[in-house]
Amino acid sequence: MTKVQSHMEKASDKALTGIAGFDDITGGGLPRGRTTLLVGGAGAGKTVMALQFLVHGARHCKEPGIFVAFEECAERILTNANSFGWDIEALMPKKLFIMNAQPSPGLVQSGDFDLGGMLAALELQTRAMRAQRIVLDALDVVMALLPDLDARRREIYRLHEWLLAHQMTGLITLKADALESKDINPQALGFMQFMVDCNVILNHGVVHGISERTLRVQKYRGSSFDEDESPFVIGNRGLEVRPDCGKRLRHEPDADGVAGPGAG
């Protein structure tokens, strides 16, 4: 009885993503009521994974969600998502809401830009739909427009405090090169990796002419997790992680009978 209760308590602390393989390597999904940072290069699959997390919550977990789009407009996001057969339109706007939050150039140039207005709008939307999940996609786009390091730190702290106060299960996506960009300053965004409770890295490259995608959970505060890189694919139904495949490849012997990289 004690073991069952303990398992249920641990599961209740996590929000299932519905992403095959990912919920396995994290022991149940993303930390509930806390913030996860998802980092990856252009085309790595950040937006797909983030939207898939919201769709699953809205459709299967009775957890309405909000997608805040700092880079792409809602129409383009929906067009790209239609290829996965998620039927997002059926969930909108009561269970899933996409907020266009691309900053106005005029507002930025005036020097009056901050996240206050967006958070006020999010407050109203969160209450109206009782949202429990939220994605902030391409936050680095907004941070690059702020004038200095102090302003960027201030807005990131403001956002993080808002998420904590509302006990939202949050997912923030950043481009990998944003952490090294001279325009943003790595100190402004890099410290987010220490501030959040979970950090996930997506990699996409070409090895011997073959496209290769891998995912790694770098950090998961207060929980055990699989620290190894796991291959993943983006198919007809979205993102799918294949941890066992990655381990098999690392340990299978090559033609000379020598185990692959990472063996031993």
Secondary structure, 3 states (H helix, E strand, C coil): CHHHHHHHHHHHCEECCCCCCHHHHCCCCEECCCEEEEEECCCCCHHHHHHHHHHHHHHHCCCCEEEEECCCCHHHHHHHHHHHCCCHHHCCCCCEEEEECCCCHHHHHHCCCCCHHHHHHHHHHHHHHCCCEEEEECHHHHHCCCCCHHHHHHHHHHHHHHHHHCCCEEEEEEEHHHHCCCCCCHHHHHCHHHHCCEEEEEEEEEECCEEEEEEEEEEECCCCCCCCCEEEEEECCEEEECHHHHHHHHHCECCCCCECCCCC
